Every structure is written in C-alpha cells, then in structure tokens.
C-alpha cells in the first residue's frame, strides 16, 4: 500500500454562497491524499498499475470549474471523481481552501476537509 499526496494545487474558481463570489471568483487551494494498493506498480514500474497524478490533477481541475455554493460540495465531487477512476483507492482525503475569503476581516483561508474510506 502507498500514500500518494498532491499538495497545494491552485485554482481560480467561482465557489461561494454570496452572489458576488460566483461572479468575481476567488483563489482556491486543493490538497489530495490517496491511499491505494500499489503493489503491482512497485514490481512492474508501469504507470498503468498505479495512481496517475496527472489524471487526478485533471479531475480536480474539472470539478473546480463547476460552480458550487459550498466547499463541502466541491470536495465531495472531487472524491467521487477520483474513486470512479481509480478502483484501487482505499482511502481519499480532500482539503479545499478558499484563500482570503470575503468575511469582513483579515482571514488567510477557510478550509473543508472530507475523507472517505473504502
């Protein structure tokens, strides 16, 4: 088994409950942790036997382009996309952070983390 992490992916997206957030957009950061069976890849050295980071990045990028009101919804969709494409996944954790959220004060970020085990 292996833990694969893709850290600090950055996106400009249109998530938020305020109407302005869905028009103006904001900066977001996404972190992924995937635990998966990689024994075959450890022996074969074949990309088809493991989790392809590029595919995960593309899945995350596609989900980040779909507008949502809640970060929980975005993270849930990302988990669904990853597990649909990689049946060898046994655990996935997704953290979605909104950078400098419009909350009336100085806040670096707000984040939601979801984790699913299979």
C-alpha positions in Angstrom: 0.0 0.0 0.0 1.1 3.6 -0.6 0.0 7.1 0.4 0.2 9.5 -2.5 -0.2 13.2 -1.9 -0.8 16.0 -4.3 -0.3 19.3 -2.4 -1.1 22.9 -2.9 -2.9 22.8 -6.3 -4.0 26.3 -7.1 -7.2 27.3 -9.0 -9.2 30.4 -9.7 -12.8 29.3 -9.3 -16.3 30.6 -8.6 -17.5 28.9 -5.4 -19.4 30.7 -2.6 -22.7 31.5 -1.1 -22.5 35.2 -2.0 -23.7 36.1 -5.5 -20.5 38.2 -6.0 -18.3 35.2 -5.3 -20.0 33.3 -8.2 -19.3 36.3 -10.5 -15.9 37.6 -9.4 -14.4 34.3 -8.2 -11.5 33.7 -5.8 -8.3 31.8 -5.4 -8.5 28.2 -4.0 -6.1 25.6 -3.0 -6.7 21.8 -3.1 -4.7 19.1 -1.3 -5.3 15.4 -2.0 -4.2 12.3 -0.1 -4.9 8.9 -1.7 -4.1 5.6 -0.1 -4.1 2.8 -2.6 -2.9 -0.6 -3.4 0.3 -0.1 -5.5 2.0 -3.4 -5.1 1.7 -4.2 -8.8 3.4 -0.8 -9.7 6.1 -1.4 -7.2 7.0 -4.6 -9.2 6.3 -3.5 -12.8 7.4 0.1 -12.8 4.3 0.7 -15.1 2.2 3.8 -14.7 -1.0 1.9 -15.6 -0.5 -0.1 -12.3 -0.7 2.9 -10.0 -2.4 6.2 -9.4 -1.6 8.7 -12.2 -1.1 12.1 -10.7 -1.8 13.9 -13.9 -5.3 12.3 -14.2 -6.0 13.3 -10.6 -5.0 16.8 -11.3 -7.2 16.9 -14.4 -10.2 15.5 -12.4 -9.7 18.1 -9.6 -9.4 21.0 -12.2 -12.6 19.9 -13.9 -14.5 19.8 -10.6 -13.1 23.2 -9.6 -14.5 24.7 -12.7 -18.1 23.8 -11.8 -19.6 26.5 -9.6 -20.8 25.5 -6.1 -22.0 27.3 -3.1 -20.3 25.1 -0.6 -16.7 23.8 -0.3 -18.2 20.6 1.1 -20.0 20.0 -2.2 -16.8 20.6 -4.2 -14.8 18.2 -2.0 -17.5 15.5 -2.3 -17.5 15.8 -6.1 -13.7 15.5 -6.2 -13.8 12.3 -4.1 -16.4 10.8 -6.4 -14.3 11.6 -9.5 -11.2 10.1 -8.0 -12.8 6.9 -6.8 -14.7 6.4 -10.0 -11.4 6.5 -12.0 -9.2 4.5 -9.6 -10.8 1.4 -8.1 -7.6 0.6 -6.2 -8.2 3.6 -3.8 -8.9 2.5 -0.3 -8.9 6.0 1.3 -9.1 9.5 -0.1 -8.8 12.8 1.7 -9.6 16.1 0.0 -9.0 19.6 1.5 -10.4 22.6 -0.3 -9.3 26.0 0.9 -10.7 29.4 -0.1 -7.9 32.0 0.1 -8.7 35.4 1.6 -12.5 34.8 1.9 -14.8 37.8 1.9 -15.9 37.6 5.6 -15.4 41.3 6.7 -12.0 40.8 8.3 -8.5 39.5 7.6 -8.6 35.8 7.2 -5.9 33.8 5.3 -8.2 31.0 4.3 -11.1 28.8 5.2 -11.0 25.1 4.5 -13.1 22.0 4.4 -11.6 18.5 4.6 -13.6 15.4 3.6 -12.3 11.8 3.9 -13.8 8.6 2.6 -12.5 5.1 3.3 -13.4 2.1 1.1 
